[in-house]
Amino acid sequence: MDRSSNSDPKTTKWVAEISERLTRQLEIQVEIPPVSIFLVQETITKTKPNAYKPQQIGFGPYHHFRHGPHTKTEQKKLMLLQRVLKDRKIKDFGLTVVDRVKKCVHVIRACYDMFLQDDDDSLAWVLAIDGLFLLDLFTTYDRKQLEADSTNKRLLVQDIMMVENQIPYMVLKEIQEALNSSPGTNTIPSEDEMSTCNNFSPTIFRSLCEIHTPLELCSDSQAPTHEHLLHYMYHSIINNVRLKPLPSCTESITNISTNKITIPSASKLRVRARFGFHDLLKDEGIDDIYMDKNIIYLPIITWSNNSEVILRNLVAYETLIPGSSRGPLNEYMGLMCGLVVNTDDVKLLREENIIRGDLADDEVVKIFVGMSSSIKSMNTNEKSKLQDMIDKVNKVYESNPRIKASLFLNKHCGSFVGGTLKIVAYMISIVTMFMLSYQAYCDIYGGDKKSVTLLSYASS
């Protein structure tokens, strides 16, 4: 009996698709891009899931068909598509744009960390529609538009900066080139149009990133390669260093743990050990943090209503990047989560121009406290520059005589003193309840005045 006749049709279809895709991928002559679009692990999202799942608009295969709040805006994509097709005089969107994207589908699949079950046609249509919407947003977005429609635009910006919601750069470039050669424009793209296409990343990604980045970006000359929007912002922040961009690192991670950085809060450092704080220059970033004569130099961080979602996704992206042994943004956020634990810390860092923005002090505290559990500590073979500085800060802080005495008592007497105090408090509560009951009895039935006097004395 032929066993293949009883095989599961779904399994047979899967084998055929895998075989076809593998054959096509082996035929690809271009360089395969690295994985850069991830499904964020639950260990990262559990503290605030909505910060990682799109709320207004979903992009790409991870969220285009998934049910959620963002499905209400799918009609907006189609309305925009109709407008662009009309303006560009494109009669066949499938032939002009989708087919062009479809030619790159096998390369595009490599950008995602999950196996995409969508067939090539479906995936090409999803990416073409979503990419066109995103491309239009990049070309029309500015500060004035943000101020005019702040709430909706804020939520939209949060969605497009999420790890799972990224559209590969190559898709946007293919769409841009297709539009430039459409009947609504010159058959041969003009010099300006070619410039726009060839310089896509600096001209479009950067303008939106400059408006919404919580940390300073590097200069145009240090701008990174462009896998997608979040990749561009992340590396523009990381590459903002005094001398040169950070070299790419392929050293393997020896361990990843959830231990957060231990450092006293900013206000404790100021009051108890006379530490000071100072802001770094604009062209200095998180890799330039240092301490000099009890003054800690930190980069400026600007807080707006978008900042938490953007920072959470930047940190998650860094955690998920394969082959990286450094976690500079995780380290920096771990440091800030240690420095900021109450509003006194925020006020102090505001006074030193390190914290900026219109977000209230208590909201800033909530964000740092909330993010502390999402920070990953990447333990490599060598101690990082920032870890070394934190060790020095702790050493100076703990060398203070007052702090030394406090640490000694907590270490050697803390459990004994704490246990003794609990026993004393318990005994006092028992005696007090007994005396209150006895006084009530005396009030009703009469009693010795000395007992009442004793009660009054105990109560005082």
BELVENGI-V791378 format. One line per field, one symbol per residue. phi: phi as a letter, one per 20 degrees, with the letter a starting at -180 (. if undefined). burial: I if it has 24 or more other ideal C-beta (glycine too) atoms within 12 Angstrom, else O. A space follows every 10 residues. Layout:
# BELVENGI-V791378
phi->???
burial->???
This chain:
# BELVENGI-V791378
phi->.ffffdffgf ffffffffff ffffffefee fffffbccef fffeeffbgf fcdgddbdcm ffcfdffrgf ffefffffff gffffffele ecffffdfff fffdgfffgf fdedfeefff fffffgffff fffffffffd ebffffffcf fffffffgff eegfdedggf fffffgffff dfgfcfgegf ffffffffdg ffedgfffff fdffcfeffg fegefcfaff gffgffffee cfdbffffcd fffeaccdfe fdbffgffff feclfdcbef ffedcfedfb cblmdeecff cddcfeffff fgfffffffe ffmdddcfff fffffffffd cbffffffff femedcoeff gffffgffff egfefddeed fdffffffff ffffffffef gffgffffff fecgffffff ffffffffff ffffffffff fffednafff ffffffffff
burial->OOOOOOOOOO OOOOOOOOOO IOOOOOOOOO OOIIIIIIII OOOIIOIIOO IIIIIIIIII IIIIOOOOOI OOIIOIIOOI IOOIIOOIOI OOIOOIIIOI IIOIIIIIII IIIOOIOIOI OOIIIIIIII IIIIIIIIIO IOOOOIOOOO OOIIIIIIII IIIIIIIIII IIIIIIIIII IIOOIOOOOO OOIOOIIOOI IIIIIIIIII IIIIIIIIOO OIIIIIIIII IIIIIIIIII IIOOIIOOOO OOIOOOOOOI IOIIIIIIII OIIOIIIIII OOOIIIIIIO IOOOIIIIII IIIIIIIIII IIIIIIIIII IOOIIIIIII IIIIIIIIII IOOOIIOIII OIOIIIIOIO IOOIIOIIIO IIOIIIIIOO OOOIOIIOII OIIIOIIIOO OOIOOOOOOO OOOOOOOOOO OOOOOOOOOO OOOOIOOOIO OOOOOOOOOO OOOOIOOOOO
